[in-house]
Amino acid sequence: MQITTKAIVLSSLKYGDTSLIVRAFTQSDGVKSYLLKGVLTSKKSKIRPAYFLPLMQLEIVANHKNKGTLESIRDVKVAVPYQTMHTDIVKNSVVLFLAEMLGISIQEQEQDEGLFNYLEYAFHWMDMHKLSPNFHILFLLNLTKYLGFYPDTSHQNLPFFDLLEGSFSKTPSLNPLIQNEILDDFKKFLGTDFVALQTIKLTKSNRRELLKTIIQYFRLHVHGFREPKSLAVLNAVFT
């Protein structure tokens, strides 16, 4: 079936000497994988490899057979031309990290309008504003709303946050916990939006520890989670 849909690129992988396999989150059908034959060598094709950089927002005309095999793209154009996402070195490091985290975390092959709208908004915001060193932390925390494990924000006065239960607790358990200074930093992000990010101040060591904890939170709640390879680069950028 031929369909026109918006799509956000999660990854692209060279296939052979001439082709790409592109994984994207589509507005119409969730996660889809496409085989772009000859795109690396064809000079006549309107489909260019540069369209498939991580987190590019595209409008594609695609053939969806919906049989679990690689799909094909007939036409593509940029839906949202980025100004800074791939040219700013620091932003590009965050782009690579977030694209990898999304590729690990978004697994469903079905429409999710709320999640798609969130990603559109978040990446447009990131492109158009000065990057906060805490952007990726808030992005991931808000992403859990759409993945089904956003923290239960009731009882925030309690001294522990249970990562497995996703809620605050009065007493420690055997589950992984957030506590003490990192818990205070964690609370700063709950119910916060991107506009308020500039008001959140974290030390470099606490930022790294909090990010490590949030990745652990994902590991506990996302089936088949694997460690993001781009984390080391991100940590180096914000050191």
Residue pairs with C-beta under 8 A, 6 or more apart in sequence:
1 63
1 64
1 65
1 66
2 61
2 62
2 63
2 64
2 74
3 28
3 29
3 61
3 62
3 63
3 64
4 59
4 60
4 61
4 62
5 26
5 27
5 28
5 29
5 59
5 60
5 62
6 26
6 27
6 28
6 57
6 58
6 59
6 60
6 79
6 116
6 120
7 24
7 25
7 26
7 27
7 32
7 57
7 58
7 59
7 60
8 24
8 25
8 26
8 55
8 56
8 57
8 58
8 116
8 119
8 120
8 123
9 22
9 23
9 24
9 51
9 52
9 53
9 54
9 55
9 56
9 58
9 99
10 23
10 24
10 25
10 31
10 54
10 55
10 99
10 102
10 103
10 106
11 22
11 23
11 54
11 99
11 100
11 103
12 20
12 21
12 22
12 23
12 49
12 52
12 53
12 54
13 20
13 21
13 22
13 23
14 20
14 40
15 21
15 35
17 40
17 41
18 37
18 38
18 39
18 40
18 41
18 42
19 35
19 36
19 37
19 38
19 39
19 40
20 35
20 36
20 39
20 40
20 49
20 52
21 33
21 34
21 35
21 36
21 70
22 33
22 34
22 36
22 52
22 73
23 31
23 32
23 33
23 34
23 103
24 31
24 32
24 33
24 34
24 58
24 60
25 31
25 32
25 102
25 106
25 115
25 116
25 119
26 32
26 60
26 62
26 116
27 111
27 113
27 116
28 64
28 111
29 64
29 66
29 109
29 110
29 111
30 106
30 108
30 109
30 110
30 111
30 112
31 106
31 107
31 108
31 109
32 62
32 64
32 71
32 109
33 70
33 71
34 62
34 70
34 71
34 72
34 73
35 70
35 71
35 72
36 47
36 52
36 72
36 73
38 45
39 45
39 47
39 48
39 49
40 49
46 75
46 76
47 73
47 75
47 76
51 58
51 76
51 78
53 86
54 95
54 96
54 99
55 85
55 95
55 98
55 99
55 123
56 78
56 82
57 78
57 79
57 80
57 82
57 120
57 123
57 124
58 76
58 77
58 78
58 79
59 76
59 77
59 78
59 79
60 73
60 75
60 76
61 73
61 74
61 75
61 76
62 71
62 72
62 73
62 74
63 71
63 72
63 73
63 74
64 71
65 71
80 120
80 123
80 124
80 127
82 123
82 127
83 127
83 128
84 91
84 127
84 128
85 91
85 92
85 95
85 123
85 126
85 127
86 92
86 95
88 131
89 237
90 131
90 237
91 126
91 127
91 131
93 230
93 233
93 234
93 237
94 126
94 131
94 135
94 136
94 234
94 237
96 230
96 233
96 234
97 136
97 228
97 230
97 231
97 233
97 234
98 136
98 139
98 140
100 228
100 229
100 230
101 140
101 143
101 218
101 228
102 119
102 143
104 218
104 222
104 224
104 225
104 226
104 228
105 143
105 147
105 218
105 222
105 225
106 115
106 147
107 223
107 224
112 146
114 146
115 146
118 142
118 143
118 145
118 146
122 139
122 142
122 194
125 194
126 135
126 139
129 194
132 194
132 197
132 198
132 200
133 202
133 207
133 238
134 189
134 197
134 200
134 202
134 207
135 194
135 197
136 211
136 234
137 189
137 207
137 210
137 211
137 214
138 189
138 192
138 193
138 194
138 197
140 214
140 215
140 218
141 150
141 151
141 189
141 190
141 214
142 150
144 150
144 151
144 217
144 218
144 221
147 221
147 222
148 221
149 166
149 217
149 221
150 166
151 161
151 166
151 167
151 190
152 166
152 167
152 168
153 190
153 191
154 167
154 168
155 167
155 168
155 169
156 168
156 187
156 190
157 168
158 168
158 169
158 170
159 170
159 179
159 183
160 168
160 169
160 170
160 171
160 172
160 173
160 177
160 178
160 179
160 183
161 167
161 168
161 169
161 177
161 178
161 179
161 183
161 186
162 168
162 169
162 173
162 175
162 176
162 177
163 175
163 176
163 177
163 178
163 213
163 216
163 217
163 220
164 175
164 176
164 220
165 173
165 175
166 217
166 221
169 177
172 179
176 216
176 220
178 186
178 213
181 206
182 206
182 209
182 210
182 213
185 202
185 206
185 207
185 210
186 210
186 213
188 200
188 202
189 200
192 200
202 210
204 238
204 239
207 238
208 235
208 238
208 239
211 231
211 234
211 235
215 227
215 228
215 231
218 225
219 225
